[in-house]
């Protein structure tokens, strides 16, 4: 437990200059604790009906979770009048910020590493934790980056815990349009396969730099359809154009081939029927395999360059 007074001091009275962002259930502030630790302080909006419940869900979900790619909760502060969570500070902000920044660009390997980080965290939630945790809100703004650009899954406010032998649950809480699985959006059914669907959408977004709600996707054209059609004809037309620029000794053809190897399983993740989707263990293994092959191809290019 951390006192409200200390958190108020740490954030200079929750001053706007320390505001990191606002979400559906509250605001996040940067703070400096008395021991010199930089933290992020999440202040829940108790005026909202789900504000207090969101705080409880996030505490319960994070209580016994330990994984290098999950956001760590350092402490909390709770009373009838206020509820706050104190988390580790991520100096490089969100994946969404980097994907759509006009001043910075993530190269192919950075994006692949971040996706491996996310898949690893979700694999742990689905297969390594007890009870099973369904995250429910996989999207770029919920992936935060530390000083080394390592991805951390954050914000467990609408996560669901599945009891022993339970494979799915029903909810009235809606996640973000564009990322939610069909069965979630139409019937409120949540399961680990719903997280798989959302990760598939985020994989496509990360390597094409197109949001699933982009203006391009109208008149019956979806992100899935756009990529599926391009994979069989012209994959270079959908990959982020930044990949076609000079990336050192990484050959553009290797980057396009590797991106294709990522988008194919991403499409499988987004099958309409949950039982036809991959599981998170296979997705993580697939991404690591792409990375290994990419390095192998890069090493060959370096040798070829040195011989010249």
C-alpha positions as CSV (number, residue, x, y, z in Angstrom):
1,X,0.0,0.0,0.0
2,X,1.2,3.5,-0.9
3,X,-0.4,6.5,0.7
4,X,-2.5,9.0,-1.3
5,X,-0.4,11.8,0.0
6,X,2.8,10.3,-1.4
7,X,1.2,9.7,-4.8
8,X,-0.1,13.2,-4.8
9,X,3.4,14.5,-4.0
10,X,4.9,12.2,-6.6
11,X,2.7,13.6,-9.4
12,X,2.7,17.2,-8.2
13,X,-1.0,17.0,-7.3
14,X,-1.8,14.9,-10.4
15,X,-0.8,17.9,-12.5
16,X,-1.7,17.9,-16.2
17,X,2.0,18.2,-17.0
18,X,2.5,14.7,-15.7
19,X,-0.5,13.3,-17.5
20,X,0.5,10.3,-19.7
21,X,-2.9,9.6,-21.1
22,X,-6.6,9.0,-20.5
23,X,-8.5,5.7,-20.9
24,X,-12.0,4.4,-20.6
25,X,-11.9,4.1,-16.9
26,X,-9.3,6.7,-15.7
27,X,-6.1,8.6,-16.2
28,X,-2.4,7.7,-16.1
29,X,0.2,10.0,-14.5
30,X,3.9,10.0,-14.4
31,X,5.2,10.1,-10.8
32,X,8.5,10.2,-8.8
33,X,8.3,8.4,-5.5
34,X,10.2,9.5,-2.4
35,X,12.7,6.7,-2.9
36,X,13.6,8.0,-6.4
37,X,11.6,5.5,-8.4
38,X,9.8,6.6,-11.5
39,X,6.3,5.2,-11.7
40,X,3.0,5.4,-13.6
41,X,0.0,6.1,-11.4
42,X,-3.4,5.0,-12.7
43,X,-6.3,7.0,-11.2
44,X,-9.6,5.3,-11.7
45,X,-12.7,7.4,-12.4
46,X,-15.2,6.3,-9.7
47,X,-17.9,8.5,-11.3
48,X,-18.2,5.8,-13.9
49,X,-20.2,2.7,-12.9
50,X,-17.5,0.4,-14.0
51,X,-14.6,2.4,-12.5
52,X,-14.4,0.6,-9.1
53,X,-15.1,-2.8,-10.7
54,X,-12.3,-2.1,-13.2
55,X,-9.9,-1.5,-10.3
56,X,-10.9,-4.7,-8.6
57,X,-10.6,-6.8,-11.8
58,X,-7.2,-5.4,-12.5
59,X,-5.9,-6.1,-9.0
60,X,-7.3,-9.6,-9.0
61,X,-5.9,-10.4,-12.5
62,X,-2.4,-9.1,-11.7
63,X,-2.2,-10.4,-8.1
64,X,-0.4,-13.7,-8.8
65,X,0.9,-13.0,-12.4
66,X,4.7,-13.0,-12.9
67,X,6.1,-12.6,-16.4
68,X,8.8,-10.4,-18.0
69,X,6.4,-9.1,-20.6
70,X,3.5,-8.1,-18.3
71,X,3.3,-4.7,-16.7
72,X,4.3,-4.9,-13.0
73,X,2.1,-3.5,-10.3
74,X,4.2,-1.9,-7.6
75,X,1.5,-0.9,-5.2
76,X,-2.0,0.4,-4.8
77,X,-4.0,3.0,-2.9
78,X,-7.7,2.5,-2.1
79,X,-10.5,4.0,-0.2
80,X,-14.2,4.8,-0.7
81,X,-13.2,8.1,-2.4
82,X,-10.3,7.0,-4.6
83,X,-8.6,4.0,-6.1
84,X,-5.2,4.1,-7.6
85,X,-2.7,1.6,-9.0
86,X,1.1,2.2,-9.1
87,X,2.9,0.5,-11.9
88,X,6.4,0.5,-13.4
89,X,7.0,3.4,-15.8
90,X,7.5,2.7,-19.5
91,X,9.6,5.5,-20.9
92,X,8.9,4.7,-24.6
93,X,5.2,4.8,-24.4
94,X,2.9,2.6,-26.4
95,X,3.3,0.5,-29.6
96,X,0.5,2.6,-31.1
97,X,2.5,5.8,-30.6
98,X,5.5,4.4,-32.4
99,X,3.5,2.8,-35.3
100,X,1.9,6.1,-36.2
101,X,4.6,8.6,-35.2
102,X,5.8,11.0,-37.9
103,X,9.1,11.4,-36.1
104,X,10.1,7.8,-35.3
105,X,9.9,4.5,-37.1
106,X,10.2,0.9,-35.7
107,X,12.2,-1.3,-38.0
108,X,11.1,-4.8,-39.0
109,X,13.1,-6.6,-36.3
110,X,11.9,-4.2,-33.5
111,X,8.3,-4.9,-34.5
112,X,8.9,-8.7,-34.6
113,X,10.5,-8.6,-31.2
114,X,7.6,-6.7,-29.7
115,X,5.1,-9.1,-31.2
116,X,7.1,-12.0,-29.8
117,X,7.0,-10.2,-26.4
118,X,3.2,-9.9,-26.6
119,X,2.6,-13.5,-27.8
120,X,4.9,-14.7,-25.0
121,X,2.9,-12.8,-22.4
122,X,-0.5,-14.1,-23.7
123,X,0.9,-17.6,-23.9
124,X,1.7,-17.4,-20.2
125,X,-1.8,-16.0,-19.4
126,X,-3.5,-18.8,-21.4
127,X,-1.3,-21.8,-20.6
128,X,1.1,-20.9,-17.7
129,X,-1.1,-19.2,-15.1
130,X,-3.8,-20.6,-12.8
131,X,-6.5,-19.6,-13.2
132,X,-6.4,-19.0,-16.9
133,X,-6.6,-15.3,-17.8
134,X,-8.4,-14.1,-20.9
135,X,-7.0,-10.6,-21.6
136,X,-9.9,-9.4,-23.8
137,X,-8.4,-6.2,-25.1
138,X,-5.3,-6.9,-27.2
139,X,-4.4,-3.8,-29.2
140,X,-1.4,-1.6,-29.8
141,X,-2.2,1.1,-27.2
142,X,-2.1,-1.6,-24.5
143,X,1.4,-2.7,-25.4
144,X,3.9,-0.4,-23.6
145,X,7.6,-0.2,-24.3
146,X,10.5,0.0,-21.8
147,X,13.8,1.7,-22.2
148,X,15.1,-1.3,-24.3
149,X,11.9,-1.3,-26.5
150,X,10.7,-4.5,-24.9
151,X,7.0,-4.9,-25.1
152,X,4.8,-5.2,-21.9
153,X,1.1,-6.0,-21.9
154,X,-0.8,-3.6,-19.7
155,X,-4.3,-2.6,-18.6
156,X,-6.1,-5.7,-17.3
157,X,-9.3,-3.8,-16.6
158,X,-11.7,-6.0,-18.6
159,X,-9.7,-9.3,-18.3
160,X,-11.6,-12.4,-17.3
161,X,-10.4,-15.3,-15.1
162,X,-11.6,-18.8,-16.1
163,X,-12.2,-21.3,-13.4
164,X,-10.9,-24.9,-13.6
165,X,-12.4,-26.7,-16.5
166,X,-14.0,-23.5,-17.9
167,X,-13.1,-22.7,-21.5
168,X,-15.3,-19.6,-22.1
169,X,-17.5,-17.0,-20.3
170,X,-20.2,-14.5,-21.3
171,X,-19.8,-10.8,-20.8
172,X,-21.7,-7.6,-21.5
173,X,-18.4,-5.6,-21.4
174,X,-17.3,-4.6,-24.9
175,X,-13.7,-4.3,-26.0
176,X,-12.4,-2.2,-28.9
177,X,-14.1,-2.3,-32.3
178,X,-11.9,-3.7,-35.0
179,X,-10.0,-6.1,-32.6
180,X,-12.8,-8.2,-31.1
181,X,-13.6,-11.7,-32.3
182,X,-16.9,-12.3,-34.0
183,X,-18.3,-14.4,-31.2
184,X,-17.3,-11.7,-28.7
185,X,-18.9,-8.9,-30.6
186,X,-22.2,-10.7,-31.5
187,X,-22.8,-13.0,-28.4
188,X,-20.5,-11.7,-25.7
189,X,-18.5,-15.0,-25.6
190,X,-15.0,-14.6,-24.4
191,X,-12.2,-17.3,-24.5
192,X,-8.5,-17.6,-25.1
193,X,-9.3,-17.9,-28.8
194,X,-10.8,-14.4,-28.7
195,X,-7.3,-13.1,-27.6
196,X,-5.9,-15.1,-30.5
197,X,-8.2,-13.3,-33.0
198,X,-7.2,-9.9,-31.6
199,X,-3.5,-10.7,-31.7
200,X,-4.0,-11.7,-35.4
201,X,-5.5,-8.3,-36.1
202,X,-2.6,-6.6,-34.3
203,X,0.0,-8.6,-36.2
204,X,-1.5,-7.4,-39.4
205,X,-1.7,-3.8,-38.2
206,X,1.9,-3.9,-36.9
207,X,3.4,-5.0,-40.2
208,X,1.2,-3.0,-42.6
209,X,0.7,0.1,-40.5
210,X,-3.0,0.1,-41.2
211,X,-5.6,0.1,-38.4
212,X,-8.5,-2.4,-38.8
213,X,-10.8,0.6,-38.9
214,X,-8.9,2.4,-41.6
215,X,-10.9,4.2,-44.3
216,X,-9.6,1.8,-46.8
217,X,-11.8,-1.0,-45.3
218,X,-15.2,-0.1,-46.7
219,X,-17.7,-1.6,-49.1
220,X,-17.2,-5.1,-47.9
221,X,-13.4,-5.0,-47.8
222,X,-11.8,-5.9,-44.5
223,X,-8.3,-6.0,-43.3
224,X,-8.4,-9.8,-43.5
225,X,-9.7,-9.8,-47.1
226,X,-7.1,-7.1,-48.1
227,X,-4.2,-9.1,-46.8
228,X,-5.5,-12.5,-48.0
229,X,-5.8,-11.2,-51.5
230,X,-2.4,-9.5,-51.4
231,X,-0.5,-12.6,-50.1
232,X,-1.3,-14.5,-53.3
233,X,-0.5,-11.6,-55.6
234,X,1.6,-8.7,-54.3
235,X,2.6,-8.8,-50.7
236,X,4.9,-5.8,-51.1
237,X,1.7,-3.7,-51.7
238,X,0.5,-4.2,-48.2
239,X,3.7,-4.2,-46.0
240,X,4.6,-0.9,-44.4
241,X,6.4,1.1,-47.0
242,X,9.1,2.0,-44.4
243,X,10.3,-1.6,-44.8
244,X,11.2,-0.9,-48.4
245,X,13.7,1.7,-47.4
246,X,17.3,0.9,-46.5
247,X,17.5,-1.3,-43.4
248,X,21.3,-1.8,-43.2
249,X,22.4,-5.3,-44.2
250,X,18.8,-6.6,-44.0
251,X,17.8,-7.2,-47.6
252,X,14.3,-5.9,-48.6
253,X,13.4,-9.2,-50.1
254,X,14.2,-11.0,-46.8
255,X,12.0,-8.5,-44.9
256,X,9.1,-9.0,-47.3
257,X,9.4,-12.8,-47.2
258,X,9.5,-12.7,-43.4
259,X,6.5,-10.4,-43.3
260,X,4.6,-12.9,-45.5
261,X,5.5,-15.7,-43.0
262,X,4.0,-13.6,-40.2
263,X,0.8,-12.6,-42.0
264,X,-0.1,-16.1,-43.0
265,X,-0.5,-17.4,-39.4
266,X,-2.1,-14.0,-38.5
267,X,-4.9,-14.8,-41.0
268,X,-5.3,-18.2,-39.4
269,X,-5.7,-16.4,-36.0
270,X,-8.6,-14.5,-37.5
271,X,-10.7,-17.4,-38.7
272,X,-14.4,-16.8,-38.0
273,X,-14.8,-20.1,-36.0
274,X,-12.8,-20.1,-32.7
275,X,-11.9,-23.8,-33.0
276,X,-10.2,-23.2,-36.4
277,X,-7.7,-20.7,-34.9
278,X,-4.2,-21.5,-33.7
279,X,-3.4,-21.4,-30.0
280,X,-1.0,-18.9,-28.4
281,X,1.8,-21.5,-27.9
282,X,1.9,-22.2,-31.7
283,X,1.7,-18.5,-32.5
284,X,4.7,-17.7,-30.2
285,X,6.7,-20.6,-31.8
286,X,5.8,-19.5,-35.3
287,X,7.0,-15.9,-34.6
288,X,10.3,-17.2,-33.1
289,X,10.8,-19.4,-36.1
290,X,10.4,-16.4,-38.4
291,X,13.0,-14.5,-36.3
292,X,15.5,-17.3,-36.5
293,X,15.1,-17.6,-40.3
294,X,15.4,-13.8,-40.7
295,X,18.7,-13.8,-38.8
296,X,20.0,-16.7,-40.9
297,X,19.2,-14.8,-44.1
298,X,20.8,-11.6,-42.7
299,X,24.0,-13.5,-41.8
300,X,24.2,-14.8,-45.4
301,X,23.8,-11.3,-46.7
302,X,26.6,-10.0,-44.4
303,X,28.9,-12.8,-45.6
304,X,28.0,-12.0,-49.2
305,X,28.6,-8.3,-48.6
306,X,32.0,-9.0,-47.0
307,X,33.1,-11.1,-50.0
308,X,32.4,-8.3,-52.3
